[in-house]
Structure formats: C-alpha cells, structure tokens
C-alpha cells in the first residue's frame, strides 16, 4: 500500500492515550515521553490520515505487538 503525504505516523506504547478530534487533530499522551519518537520502543505503530471530504478518520496498523511467527496461517480473530 502506497504511503500518502497527508499521513501521520503514530507510535504508541502500552498505556498511551490517543485522541482524534473531529477536525483531524491528533493528540497523543505517552507514558514514557523520551521513548515516544523511537519506533523500536513502540508497542504498536499506526498510520493515520483524515479525509476531510468524506469526514473519515483512517487508521492503519503498521507494526503490531503480537508475535504470530508460531502460526503457519493467520486466521481472523487469532
């Protein structure tokens, strides 16, 4: 999937609070602010974009916390 120029990369840690306002403004409160900019310290990395025309907020998971290497096939709700 191609990256869009109006996308915002969001690194979250366990305990982070993510707030998205109606106009698309993003507010993140991370418990460990010194680690917030380091994707390797994140528990999950999301990409966010706001489509003002349709009024949609779109979130895409880039790097999950879960380790599914033990599974041959990933099934829905695993």
N, C-alpha and C positions, 0 to 999 in steps of 0.2 A: 504494500500500500504506500503510495507516494506521500511524502510529507508536505503539508500545506504551510504557507508562510504565515498564516494567522493562527497557527497552533502554539500552545503554551505547554512546555514540558513541566510536569509536576512530580516531584519526588516526595513520597510520603513515608513516614515511619510509624510504627505501631503507636497509637495514642495521638497521632496528628489529627487536627481538625481542619476540614476543607469546607469552605463556604463559597458558593457561587451565587452572585446577586443576579437579579432579573436582567440587568443590562450587560451581563457577561463578565463583570469584575470578579476576580478570583482572590480569595483571602485564605492563606494557609498559616496555621499555627502549629509549628513543630516543637515537640518537647526538647529536642536537642538541636538548638539553632546552629551550633557550629558544624553540625554534620549535614544540615539541610541542603547545601549546594553539592554535596558529593553523592552522585547516583549510586556508588558502590555501598554507601551506608543506608540506602533506602530499602524499605521493606516492599515497596511497590512503586513503579514509575508509570504515570499516566500521561497521556497527551490529551489536551483539552482545546476545543475550539467552540466559538459561539457563532451561530448562523443568524445574524440579525434579521434577515429577510423572513425566515420561517419561525424565528423565535426559539430555535432549538439549541440546547446545550449538548455537545457531543463529547463523550469521554471514551478513550481507547486505552486499554491496558497494554503497556509495553513490556514491563518486566515484573512477573508475578513473584510472590513469596513462595508459593507451593513448589515442591520438588517432585515432579512426576516422572523422573528418569526410571523409576522402578516399573513403570507401566509400558506395555507394548503398544496399547491402543488407548487413547484418551476418549472417554465417553462422557456424554452430557451428565452433569450433576456429580462428577467424580470429585 
